[in-house]
Amino acid sequence: MAELVIALDYPTMDAALATARGLRGAAKAAGAGESAGGRLWMKVGLELFTASGPEVVARLKDMGFPVFLDLKFHDIPNTVRGAVRSAVATGADMCNIHLSGGERMCRAAVEGLAEGAAVRGPGIAPILLGVTVLTSVAPGELPGGADPSAEASRLALCGREWGLSGVVCSGHEAEGIKQRCGSDFICLTPGIRPAAPQGSGSGGDDQRRVMTPAEAVRAGSDYLVVGRPVTGAAGPDGPAEAARRILAEIREA
Ligand code: C5P
């Protein structure tokens, strides 16, 4: 079953941890057992990590959540190798790089992943994903007029060849990517917008290639990333209630 990843895009660690605490009940309601882990992940992105550093990853792990460290590395191969190694050493269960960095950069990242996992000990198998084309990019916005979905599929095939576990793509590309790269090649999909208005992000915000949770699941996405529709939901129990509804939609789909 597809898993839900909540984007904790906050300017402080305290704000992020407060939301995470509120979401522990939703994780249990989703059948994830006594620990908050299982089907509900927390995502730490550029804003939060820049403000808080690696401590936020450790604190979320202590709460029982699997953590996706979404820093989208894109630099020379040696730098990305070290960055991925460091990302995994924080305790993150998933991290990512930009596929447009090319083959040598991506293969160096795969090496950094193995090195970081070795630091943490035996049996640790973190996931490395390649970003194809950001879900905020609309048709007509790429330089040279390339079609975002065609470009995402092309990059996904490269990612599989270069040793990555999967890609970050929109729901619109997931089905085609699964067909071309194999069903075990992971598709993680941001740009998720529930059909019924929930949080402040229900209108799509800066996202362009969007889908509802049910549509993304039917398209084959393995992980759905949702930020503002959950974090912006009104009321003290708003985020947990929004997450519960999305988890129910995932189950039904
Ligand atoms: O609030 P919203 O649901 O739009 O948040 C989406 C999250 O997913 C953000 O943290 C954003 O950085 C991330 N993301 C994305 N598109 C990608 C990769 C990551 O929107 N291709």
Residues whose N, C-alpha, C, O or C-beta is under 5 A from the ligand:
A	BS01	C5P	A7 D9 G45 V133 L134 T135 V168 P190 G191 I192 G201 Q207 V225 V226 G227 R228
